């Protein structure tokens, strides 16, 4: 944001400029998950432990924003001009998820991408699907059917303003990144509410146009999230089972259903239970992956891939 120029009074010291919100790493000592017992997660399965202060980098001070490149670094022609929407679902900007968000914004911007962030908690996004999502008359005022009403409202331009804004972001994006902590083997309720309300029939899919024929076929998606349990816990031999089973309803049931191609998920396992050095390695791995992200091929979203 451009600051206003102020005339300095004679003899008055020039005020010191404030540093950038994420100008330097924040050294944070390792914290044990409140559910950890003997190095293993003993809390509710499938839920990421709360992670205040888990990140080693600060997240942006302004939480809802559109990133505009300030420099013109050397860019790959395959990346320049790409548009990315990051849907971010975490309450704390200083969390490990906040650090992952900050890295994605910075790295993709350096590549010449236009990055937009929907910070759902900062936006106080309404996760509940209600009659308030329809502006004007209802298709059937006697028996309310949310799916039918939003479909009819979309066709006549009668969806609420917040849904129209989010749909415009999705429509413009080449890549959708979902950044969140795993809650009870799923995404946080506020992010699920975003899926429920934004990806309505007529916009994201139709009865005869789903999966490979979905209405958002020209887009890529990537789920980046943290867990409370270790990678071993989310293996086929682990107590929580293969992590791909957890991802099935998200990647196949939502993204693939809407025609969106799905990239390999990026999973940061149990950042609360590892050393600061290991957390830094996780952040570096995310940075390195983003550098070659546009060269990746989508995964196979068939049941055979998930359950073989």
N, C-alpha and C positions, 0 to 999 in steps of 0.2 A: 504494500500500500504506500503510495507516495506521500511523504511527510511534507507539511507546509513549511516554508522558509520563514523564520522569525528574525527580526532585527535585534541584535544583541546590544544591551545597554552598555555604555562606556565603563570599563573597569570590571565588568562582570565576566567570570570565567565561562568559557564555552562548555555547555553540557556534554558529558560523555555519551557517545552513541551506544545504544543498547546492542548487545550481541545478537546474532541470529538465534532463533529459538533452539536450533539443534547444532550450535556452533562447535560443541565439543562433547565427547562421550561422557556419560555419567558413570563413574565406577560404582557399581552396586555389589555389595557382598552377596555370595550365594545364599539363598533362602530355601529352607526345606518346606516342602508341601505340608500343610497342616494335617494331611491324611497319611503322610509317609510313615512307615514303620520298617526300620531296618533296610532302608533304601528302596522299598517297594511301595507302590501306591495302594493304600488300604481303603480309600474312600469310595464314593459311589462310582460304579463302573461306567466308562464312556463319557465321563464329565471331566473337563479340564479344570484344574485347580485355579482359583483366582490368582492373578499374577500382578498385583501392584508392585511396581519397581523391578519387575523381572528383566526388563530390557536394559541394554547397556547404552542405548542412544535415546535421546529425547524425540518424542513425536512432535509434529508441527503444533505451534501454539494456536493457530486458527484452525478449527476442526472441520469446517465445511468450506470447501474452496475449490476453485478450478486453477490448476497449475499452468502457468505460462512460462515458457522458456525465457531465461534472461540472457543466455549466451547462444552462440551458434557453433557448437562442437561439431567435429567431423562425424557424419552420420552415414549409416548404411542406407542405400536407396530402398531396401525392403522394409525399413523401419520408419523412415521419415514420413510424416503425415498420418501415421496410424493413430487411432483414437482408442483410449483405454478408459473403462469405467471400473473403479474399485469400490465395491460395496463393503463397507467396514462396519463390523459389529463388535465393539468393545467399549466398555464404559470409561476406561482409563487411558489417556494418551501416553502415559509413561510406561505402559505395559509392554511386554515382549511383542504382542500383536501390534502395538503402536509403533515399535521399532521396525517391524516387518513392513508396515504401511509406509513409513517414512522412506525406507530403502527403495521400495517399489516406485514411489513417486519420483524420487531423485534419479534413479537409474533409467527409468523409462523416459523421463523428460530429457535426460542427456542424449538419448537415442533419437530425439526429435519427435517423440510421440506427444500427443495432447492428452493429458491425464485429468480426469474428473473423479472426485471422491464424493461418494454419498456416505457420510458419517452418520449412521442411523441414530445412535444415542444422542449425538450433538444436535441433530435435526429434530429430536423428539418425535421420530417417525411413529405413526400410529400403526401397530401391527394387527389390529382387529379388523376383520372384514365385516362391515356394517352397511346399513342403508345410507349412511353419510357419504359413501363412495359414489353414489349416484346423484347427479344434479338434475333437478326438474322432476318430471312425472315418472312413475314406475310403469314398467310394462304390464305388470299384474299387481295391482294395489291390494288385492285380497289375500294372496298367498305369496310371501316373499321368498324368492329363490335367487341366492346371491350370484350363482354362475350365469343364470339366464339374464338377470338384471344388468350385470356388468357387461355382458356380451351386447345386449341391446343398447346400453349406454355408450359403449365404445363405438358402435356403428353410427350413432347419431351425434357423437361428440359430447356426450353427457357425463363423463367421468369427472371426479373431483380434481381440483387443480394439482394436488400433490402427486396423484397417480399420473396425470398427463406429463408432469415434469420428469418423473422417473422413467416413464416410457420413452420420452424423447432422448434421454441419456442412453438408454439401452439401444434405441434405434440407431443412434449415431455411432455407437461403439463397434470397433472391430474385435475387441477382447474384453471379456468380463472377468474380473478377479474378485473372488469373495474371500475376505480376510476375517477370521473369527476364531474364538476358542471353542473346542468341542464341548457341547453340553449334552449329557445323557445320550450318547451315541448319535447325536444330531447337531444341527446348528442352533444358535440361540433363538428364542421365540421372536425377537424383533426382526431377525433376518428371515425366518420362516414366514413371518407376516408380510415382509417385503415381497417374497415369492408369491404368496397367496394373492396379494392385492395388485401387484404390478403386472404379473404374467397372466393376464386374463384372456379368455377365449376371444378370438378375432384379432388380437394383437400378437400373441405368442404361438397360438396353435388354433386349429379348428378340428371339428369332429373327423373330417376326412383328411386332415393335414397335420399329422403328428409324427414323432420320431424322425426318420430321415426326410419326411415330407413336412416337418414343422415350419412355421412361418419365420423363424430366425436362423435360417440355414447358413447365412453368410458370416456367422460369428463364431468366435472361439471362447472357451471359458476355462477357468482354472480355480480350484478350491485350495486355498492356502490356510492352514489352521494349526493350532497347537492342541496338545493332548495333556491329560494329567498322568497317564500311564506310559510306560516305556514301550519301545518298539517290540520287545519280546512279548509283552502282554497282548499286543495287537497282531500277533502272528497266528498262523493256523493252529499251532500247538499251544498258544497262549490262552489264558482264561477268558479274554474278551473276543477271541476269534480273529480271523483275517480282517484287517482294516478295510478291505474292499467291500466287505459285507455292509459296513457302516456307510460307505460311500454310495452304495447301490441306489437308494432313493434320491440322493442329491444329484449324482452324475447322470444316471440313467432315467430315473423317474421324473426329474424336472428338466435338466438341461437337454438331454438327448430327446426327450418328449417334445420339446419346443424346437427341435431341429438344430440346436447349438452343438458344435463339435467340442469335445472335451479333451483337454490336455492332462497329462499325468499330474495328480495332485502333489502339492508341496506340503509335507507334514513335518512339523517341528515337535518331536516327541519329548514330553515332560521337561520343558525348559526350567520349571521351578525346582527340579530335583537334580540338576547338573551344576557343574562349576561355572564360574563366570567365563573362563576360557572356552568351555564347551558352548556356551551361549553365543560367544563371539564367533565361533566356528559356524554355528547355525546361521547367523546373520550373513557371514561371508558366503556360505553356500547359496543362500537366497540371491545375493548380489550376482554371483557368478552364473546362476541359472538364468537370471533375467537378461544377461548379456547375449544369450543365444536362444532366447525364448521363441523368437519368430521362426526359427529353423526347425522347431519340434513338430512332430507329426501327432495328430490326435490318437487317443487310445481307442481300443475296440470296446464299444459300450454294449456288447451282446452278453446274455447270461452266461455263455460259455467262458467268456473272459473272466467274469466275476467269480463264478462258482466252480470252475474246473479244479 
